[in-house]
Structures are given as structure tokens and as C-alpha cells.
Amino acid sequence: MMPVPFLRSEVTRLIAEGLATTVLAAGLSLGVVAARAQRQPETFFKTKVGLSDSEIQKIEHGHVVTKVLESGDKKYGILVFGAVYISASTAEFAACYRDVRGLLEDAVHLDVQEFNGSVSPPKLSDFDRLTFRRKDIDAIEKCKPHRCDFQVFDVTSFQKQINWNSSDKYEQVNKLARQRVQQGVTKYISGGLKALGSYTDRDKPFNLYQNMKSMLDSSYYLREDKSGGIYQHVLDYPDAKIPGATDFFYWEDIDFGQGPTIRVNHVSMFPQGFGVAKYVITNEQLYASRHIRMALQVFYCVPDTQNPDKPGFYLIEMNDSRIPDYAGLKYMAVRRIATAKGIESTRDMLNLYLRKLTGKNPRTYYSDTDMRH
């Protein structure tokens, strides 16, 4: 047992941290004693997210509330918050999230395929159904170096491996794309984000590791010094993998109304959580075929700290992303689309888990700021 003076000093330190910092650093990542001193996550909702009392009440009554927040990158960053109270256990939520085939219940998901890259490299057959549409393949054919809207790590090398005059050029592209994705994930499993290198399809190369580090360092939702090692796990996987964490991978084919997009994701599940968050899940985008350079979704399961016996938990999502370095009217159009997709994705995911875990018919409330982005 720890000496009483140590406990007193520790409580004092935790409360001081709660008063000196904000949000997940001053909310979800606080110690339990400090969190109870200022009710969490209500204090976080008010002081950092800027929710009204009525919006917080909607969350508590089982309705999804979303809001666009200021990103660490004011020009190319998009940060969306969402929350809902779910009357279920964190174990039930974790099992629900782990079932990626369940995403197909969401209308925007056209296809989903999990592959277990944490144990062994993915097989090429894991990507047999991954297919780019003819419209996208035509766009790849017309891409110019540093002027490509379709996201390819090395577009010139890709183009040179295709016989564009052949009648089976579409099959060639999809075969090569599957090989590229499989090779990319294999590199990531052994060497992390550093092994993936940079997108070179735009004027300015986009290095995934450097930009993920910049995104995390400018955020408040996953502080390096207050996340119990999760920051390091996300940034420096596999070298900084946390004992007890579960990792898996999947690709998805989704359509939010702007055309299908292929994404490859790495999910990490942390049953130990950190601070008052009893369970944490991160979903890191490793590749997307359009609109989004990189993205990270973080889900926190947080009980009501003033009512510890209350069944259920607040499910809080922070959805952070970066768009390509477009300019002018194109930049404004892509930012508008990406913001709308971020809001829709956050809303749909929270509603999906609410419906699957409680059977409730979801209702969503948007903050006024959502309408201005």
C-alpha cells in the first residue's frame, strides 16, 4: 500500500493538472479523483468543445451531437467531434467495433474486408475484391506528375507499368493496385509509417510519418505525455506497440455521394484506456484513394464521473484529417466536401453503434458551427 503522504500529494497533483489544463488533457486524461472534482466529460464538453447545456442533455438522452472544431492545421485540417451516451458495457462496444463486417449495415459502406496483418503479412488474396472504378482508372491514366487528384504514392512508376492501349487496361490497373496495397501494408507492418514514405502526386511531397506526428503534436485529444503510451503506439507502430493492445487491419469501399473511395485502415484497441477513459480505440487511415491525405479517429468510452454506478458510458469520437494541398476554388470545393464527409462519417458511426448496442432509433443534432463549414 502507498504511504498516505504520497496519496495526498498525488491527489493534489491530479487536481492541479485538472485546473491547469483543458480537454482530454484536462478532462478525459485526468485521474479519476480530479475528474470527479469537475464532472467529466461535461466539463470537457463545455470548456473545449463549446457545447450548450441543451446539447449536453441531448447526448445524455442518447442522441448523437456533432460539431466541427478548430484543427491544429487551420488550412488543410478538419477536426470533427461527436458524442452520444450509450447504455451498454464497454466490452459490448469493443466486440461490436471488432466486427468490421457490421459496417455493411451502414449504407455508405459498399464492401469491407478484414485481414490479420498483426500476426503475419497480408495475402494478395485479401484484396481480391478491391476494385477501382473505370472513371478512377481513366483519371490515373491522365495524371501528370505533381498534378494528380487520385492519390497514388508514385504515379509515374505506376503509369509506366500499364499498357494503356490494351483492351484489358482496367484489369491491369486493378491487379497492380492490389499488389501495391498489399506491398504497402506489408511495409507498414514491419516498419510503420516511416516505411510508407511520401505521396508524390502533388507539388509538395506529403510524408505520412512527419505529418501524422505534426497532427498529433498540434492536437489536444491524444497528448504524448497524457495518453498512457497510445500516442506512441499510433505514431511508432510496431516499435512502440503497447502490451495488451489488439491490432487489426481492414480495407473498405465507401461512397458518401461523391463517388466510391477505397481506404485501408489500422485499428488499435486499448482495453486499459487512460485517465477516465475506460476503453480507447484508434482507427488510423493508411491510404485513401481520394480527398483525404491522412486521418485518425479516436473513440473514448467515458463513464459519468459523478455517477459511477450509472450503467453505460459516453462514447466520444474525435475525427481528425488532412486534405491535399489544393488552391483556389478547388481547395474550397474539396474542403467543403471533406468537411461534410467528416461530419457524416462521425454521425453515421456513432448512430450505428448506438443502434446495434441499444436498439434505439438514432437522432442526430448538429452544432450551428457545422453549418458554417
C-alpha positions in Angstrom: 0.0 0.0 0.0 1.3 3.5 -0.8 2.1 5.9 2.1 -0.7 8.4 2.9 1.6 11.4 2.2 2.2 10.0 -1.3 -1.6 9.6 -1.9 -2.3 13.2 -0.7 0.4 14.6 -2.9 -0.8 12.6 -5.9 -4.4 13.8 -5.4 -3.1 17.4 -5.2 -1.1 16.9 -8.4 -4.0 15.4 -10.2 -6.4 18.2 -9.2 -3.8 20.8 -10.1 -3.4 19.3 -13.5 -7.2 19.4 -13.9 -7.3 23.1 -13.1 -4.3 23.9 -15.2 -5.1 22.1 -18.5 -8.0 21.5 -20.7 -9.9 18.8 -22.5 -8.7 15.3 -23.0 -5.6 16.5 -21.3 -7.6 18.3 -18.7 -10.7 16.0 -19.0 -10.5 12.5 -20.4 -6.9 12.1 -19.4 -7.3 13.3 -15.8 -7.0 11.0 -12.9 -10.3 9.8 -11.5 -10.2 11.9 -8.4 -9.6 15.1 -10.3 -12.2 14.2 -12.9 -14.9 13.8 -10.2 -13.9 17.2 -8.7 -15.0 18.7 -12.0 -17.6 16.4 -13.7 -16.3 14.7 -16.8 -16.9 14.6 -19.6 -19.3 17.5 -19.0 -16.5 19.9 -18.3 -14.8 18.8 -21.5 -18.0 19.3 -23.5 -18.4 22.9 -22.2 -14.8 24.2 -22.0 -13.3 22.8 -25.1 -16.0 21.6 -27.4 -18.2 24.6 -26.6 -21.5 22.7 -26.2 -24.5 24.2 -24.7 -26.4 22.7 -21.8 -29.2 21.6 -24.1 -26.7 19.9 -26.4 -25.1 18.0 -23.5 -28.6 17.0 -22.4 -29.3 15.6 -25.8 -26.1 13.5 -25.6 -27.1 12.2 -22.1 -30.5 11.2 -23.5 -29.0 9.1 -26.2 -28.9 11.4 -29.2 -25.8 12.0 -31.3 -24.4 15.5 -31.3 -21.6 16.5 -33.7 -19.5 19.7 -34.1 -16.7 20.9 -36.3 -13.8 22.1 -34.1 -10.7 24.1 -34.9 -8.0 21.9 -36.2 -4.3 22.1 -35.5 -3.8 22.8 -39.2 -6.2 25.7 -39.9 -5.8 25.5 -43.7 -5.8 21.8 -44.5 -7.0 20.2 -41.3 -10.6 19.1 -40.5 -11.5 18.1 -36.9 -15.0 16.7 -36.1 -16.3 15.9 -32.6 -19.2 13.6 -31.9 -20.7 12.1 -28.8 -23.6 10.1 -27.5 -24.5 8.3 -24.3 -24.9 4.5 -24.7 -26.5 2.3 -22.1 -24.2 -0.7 -22.7 -20.9 -2.0 -21.4 -17.5 -1.1 -22.9 -16.9 -4.8 -23.6 -20.1 -4.9 -25.7 -18.9 -1.8 -27.7 -15.5 -3.3 -28.2 -17.0 -6.5 -29.6 -19.3 -4.5 -31.8 -16.4 -2.4 -33.2 -14.3 -5.5 -33.7 -16.9 -6.9 -36.1 -15.9 -4.9 -39.1 -18.4 -6.7 -41.3 -21.1 -5.0 -39.3 -20.1 -1.8 -41.1 -22.0 -3.0 -44.1 -25.2 -2.1 -42.1 -24.2 1.5 -42.8 -25.4 2.4 -46.3 -22.2 4.2 -47.3 -20.2 1.0 -47.0 -20.1 -0.9 -50.3 -17.6 -3.5 -49.2 -15.3 -4.3 -46.2 -12.6 -6.9 -45.8 -10.5 -7.5 -42.7 -7.0 -9.0 -42.8 -4.9 -10.0 -39.9 -1.7 -8.1 -40.5 -0.6 -8.0 -36.9 0.4 -11.7 -36.9 1.6 -12.2 -40.5 1.8 -10.2 -43.7 -1.5 -9.9 -45.6 -2.0 -12.2 -48.6 -2.7 -10.9 -52.0 -6.0 -12.7 -51.9 -7.1 -10.5 -49.1 -7.5 -7.8 -51.7 -9.2 -9.8 -54.5 -12.4 -7.7 -54.3 -10.6 -4.3 -54.0 -11.6 -2.6 -57.3 -11.1 0.8 -58.7 -13.9 2.1 -61.0 -13.2 2.8 -64.6 -13.6 6.6 -64.0 -10.9 6.5 -61.4 -8.6 4.4 -63.7 -9.1 6.9 -66.5 -8.1 9.6 -64.1 -4.9 7.7 -63.2 -4.1 7.4 -66.9 -4.4 11.2 -67.4 -2.5 12.1 -64.2 0.6 14.3 -64.6 3.5 14.3 -62.1 2.6 16.5 -59.1 -0.8 17.3 -60.6 -2.9 14.2 -59.8 -6.2 14.2 -58.0 -6.2 10.5 -57.5 -3.9 9.6 -54.6 -1.0 7.4 -55.7 2.4 7.1 -53.9 4.4 7.1 -57.2 2.1 7.8 -60.1 4.8 7.9 -62.8 6.1 4.5 -61.9 2.5 3.2 -61.7 1.6 4.5 -65.1 4.7 3.0 -66.8 3.7 -0.5 -65.7 0.4 -0.3 -67.6 -0.2 -0.8 -71.3 -2.8 1.9 -71.7 -3.5 0.9 -75.3 -4.6 -2.6 -74.3 -8.2 -3.7 -74.1 -7.6 -5.1 -70.6 -6.0 -1.9 -69.1 -8.7 -1.7 -66.4 -7.8 -5.2 -65.3 -4.1 -4.4 -65.4 -4.6 -1.3 -63.2 -6.6 -3.2 -60.6 -4.1 -6.1 -60.5 -1.3 -3.6 -59.9 -3.3 -1.6 -57.4 -3.9 -4.7 -55.3 -0.2 -5.6 -55.4 0.7 -2.0 -54.4 -1.7 -2.0 -51.5 -0.6 -5.4 -50.3 3.1 -4.4 -50.5 2.3 -1.1 -48.7 0.6 -2.8 -45.8 3.4 -5.3 -45.5 5.9 -2.4 -45.3 3.8 -0.8 -42.6 3.5 -3.9 -40.5 7.3 -4.2 -40.4 8.4 -0.6 -40.5 5.4 1.6 -39.6 4.6 4.9 -41.1 8.2 5.7 -41.8 8.4 2.8 -44.2 5.4 4.1 -46.3 7.3 7.2 -47.3 5.6 10.1 -49.1 2.8 10.8 -51.6 4.5 12.4 -54.6 1.4 13.1 -56.7 1.2 16.8 -55.8 3.7 19.6 -56.0 4.7 19.2 -52.3 5.6 15.6 -51.2 3.4 14.5 -48.3 5.3 12.4 -45.8 2.9 10.3 -43.7 5.0 9.9 -40.6 6.0 13.5 -40.4 2.5 14.8 -41.0 1.0 12.3 -38.5 3.4 13.5 -35.9 2.6 17.1 -36.7 -1.2 16.3 -36.4 -0.8 14.6 -33.1 1.5 17.2 -31.7 -0.9 20.0 -32.5 -3.9 18.2 -31.0 -5.3 18.0 -27.5 -7.1 14.7 -27.9 -4.1 12.4 -27.7 -1.3 14.2 -25.9 2.1 12.5 -25.9 2.5 12.9 -22.1 -1.0 12.1 -21.0 -2.2 9.2 -23.3 -0.7 6.2 -21.5 1.5 5.3 -24.4 -1.3 5.4 -27.0 0.3 8.4 -28.8 3.5 6.4 -29.3 1.6 3.3 -30.4 -0.2 5.2 -33.1 2.8 7.1 -34.3 5.6 4.5 -34.0 3.8 1.2 -34.5 5.1 -1.5 -34.5 8.1 -0.5 -32.4 6.0 1.3 -29.7 3.2 -1.3 -29.5 1.6 -1.3 -26.1 1.3 -4.6 -24.3 -2.3 -5.7 -24.1 -3.4 -3.8 -27.2 -5.1 -5.5 -30.0 -4.4 -4.5 -33.6 -6.1 -5.5 -36.8 -6.5 -4.1 -40.4 -9.2 -3.8 -43.0 -9.9 -2.1 -46.3 -13.2 -0.6 -47.1 -15.0 0.7 -50.2 -17.2 3.6 -49.2 -19.4 6.2 -51.0 -20.6 9.4 -49.3 -22.2 10.6 -52.5 -19.1 11.9 -54.2 -18.0 8.6 -55.8 -16.6 5.5 -54.2 -13.4 5.7 -52.2 -11.0 2.9 -51.2 -9.5 3.2 -47.8 -7.0 1.0 -45.8 -7.2 1.3 -42.0 -5.2 0.1 -39.0 -7.3 -0.3 -35.8 -5.8 -0.4 -32.3 -7.9 -1.4 -29.3 -6.7 -0.4 -25.8 -8.8 -2.1 -23.1 -6.7 -0.3 -20.4 -7.8 3.1 -21.6 -6.2 6.1 -19.9 -7.3 8.6 -17.3 -11.1 8.4 -17.0 -11.5 6.8 -20.4 -12.1 3.1 -19.6 -11.6 2.0 -23.2 -9.9 3.7 -26.2 -9.9 2.7 -29.9 -7.9 4.4 -32.6 -8.6 3.9 -36.3 -5.7 5.2 -38.4 -6.1 5.6 -42.2 -3.1 4.2 -44.0 -4.4 5.0 -47.5 -7.3 6.6 -49.2 -7.9 6.9 -53.0 -9.3 10.5 -52.9 -9.9 13.6 -50.8 -8.1 12.7 -47.6 -4.3 12.5 -47.2 -4.5 11.0 -43.7 -7.0 10.6 -40.9 -7.2 9.4 -37.4 -10.4 8.5 -35.5 -10.2 8.2 -31.7 -13.0 6.7 -29.7 -13.2 7.1 -25.9 -15.6 5.3 -23.6 -16.0 7.5 -20.6 -18.4 6.9 -17.6 -20.2 9.7 -15.9 -17.6 10.5 -13.2 -20.2 11.9 -10.8 -22.5 8.9 -11.2 -20.0 5.9 -11.2 -22.9 3.4 -10.7 -24.8 4.7 -13.7 -24.9 2.0 -16.4 -23.4 2.8 -19.8 -20.8 5.3 -20.9 -20.3 8.4 -23.1 -19.0 7.4 -26.5 -16.8 10.3 -27.7 -15.2 10.4 -31.2 -12.5 12.8 -32.4 -12.2 12.6 -36.2 -9.1 14.4 -37.4 -7.9 14.5 -41.0 -5.9 16.4 -43.6 -6.9 17.3 -47.2 -4.5 17.7 -50.2 -2.7 21.0 -50.8 -5.2 22.3 -53.4 -5.7 26.0 -54.0 -8.4 28.4 -55.1 -11.9 27.2 -56.0 -10.8 23.6 -56.0 -9.4 23.9 -52.4 -12.7 25.4 -51.3 -14.8 22.7 -53.0 -12.7 19.8 -51.7 -12.6 21.3 -48.2 -16.4 21.6 -48.2 -16.8 18.0 -49.4 -14.3 16.6 -46.9 -15.9 18.5 -44.0 -19.3 17.2 -44.9 -17.9 13.7 -45.2 -16.2 14.1 -41.8 -19.5 15.1 -40.2 -21.4 12.4 -41.9 -18.9 9.7 -41.1 -18.8 10.7 -37.4 -22.6 10.8 -37.2 -23.1 7.5 -39.0 -20.6 5.6 -36.9 -22.0 6.8 -33.6 -25.5 6.1 -34.7 -24.5 2.7 -36.0 -23.1 1.7 -32.6 -26.0 3.3 -30.7 -28.5 1.3 -32.8 -26.6 -2.0 -32.6 -26.0 -1.8 -28.8 -29.3 -0.4 -27.6 -31.8 -0.8 -30.5 -32.6 2.9 -30.4 -33.8 4.7 -33.4 -31.0 7.3 -33.8 -31.5 11.0 -33.9 -28.6 13.5 -34.6 -28.1 17.1 -33.7 -25.7 19.3 -35.4 -24.0 22.3 -33.8 -24.6 25.6 -35.5 -20.8 25.7 -36.4 -21.3 22.6 -38.6 -23.5 24.6 -40.9 -20.8 27.2 -41.4 -18.1 24.9 -42.7 
